[in-house]
Amino acid sequence: MIYRILFKPSAFKQGKKLPKKIQSKIREAIDKLKTEPRKIGCKKLRGTNNLYRVRVGDYRIVYEIEDDRLIILVLKIAHRKDIYR
């Protein structure tokens, strides 16, 4: 099953502000989520129903999985010191 990737507008803007080298690594990680949204290395966030995060170097991608509609909604892309604020 292939999931469709959607971005929250604020997450898209956050990703565009990052250095180009990091953007390409994040793009690769998000592309891999299409086929395997709960891959090894992703963590479920505590206190939530379906929020996950994946690590890309010092950056984190927080996303929501909607299995019934085959959608992954990227909510936040930020440095690890800022992601949970």
C-alpha positions in Angstrom: 0.0 0.0 0.0 1.2 3.5 -0.9 0.3 6.3 1.4 -0.2 9.9 0.1 1.9 12.6 1.8 0.3 15.9 2.7 1.9 18.8 4.4 0.5 21.2 6.9 1.3 24.7 5.4 3.4 25.6 8.4 5.4 22.4 8.1 6.1 23.1 4.4 7.4 26.5 5.3 9.6 25.1 8.1 11.1 22.6 5.6 11.8 25.3 3.1 13.8 27.4 5.6 16.3 24.6 6.3 19.7 24.3 4.6 19.5 22.6 1.2 21.6 19.6 2.3 19.2 18.9 5.2 16.2 19.4 2.9 17.3 16.6 0.6 17.8 14.2 3.5 14.3 15.1 4.9 12.8 14.7 1.5 14.3 11.2 1.2 13.0 10.3 4.7 9.5 11.5 3.8 9.5 9.6 0.5 10.3 6.4 2.4 7.3 6.9 4.7 5.0 6.5 1.6 5.6 2.7 1.6 6.4 2.1 5.3 5.0 4.8 7.6 5.9 2.9 10.8 9.4 2.0 9.7 12.2 1.1 12.1 13.5 4.2 13.8 10.1 6.0 14.0 8.7 6.6 17.5 5.1 7.0 18.5 4.6 10.2 20.6 3.3 9.6 24.1 -0.2 10.9 24.9 -1.4 10.9 21.3 -3.4 8.5 19.3 -1.6 8.5 16.0 1.3 11.0 16.0 4.8 9.7 15.2 8.2 11.2 14.7 11.2 10.2 12.7 14.7 11.4 13.2 16.9 12.9 10.4 20.2 13.9 12.0 19.5 16.7 14.4 16.1 17.3 12.9 12.7 15.7 13.5 9.7 15.2 11.4 6.4 14.9 13.3 3.6 13.3 11.3 0.1 11.8 11.7 -1.0 8.5 10.0 -4.5 8.0 8.8 -4.6 4.3 7.9 -8.3 4.3 6.8 -7.6 7.0 4.1 -3.9 6.0 3.4 -2.7 9.5 4.2 0.4 10.8 6.1 0.1 14.4 7.3 3.4 16.1 8.0 2.7 18.4 10.9 6.2 19.8 11.9 9.8 19.8 10.6 12.3 21.4 13.0 15.5 21.0 14.9 15.4 18.7 17.9 15.7 21.6 20.4 12.6 23.3 19.0 10.3 20.5 17.8 8.4 19.8 21.0 7.7 23.4 22.0 
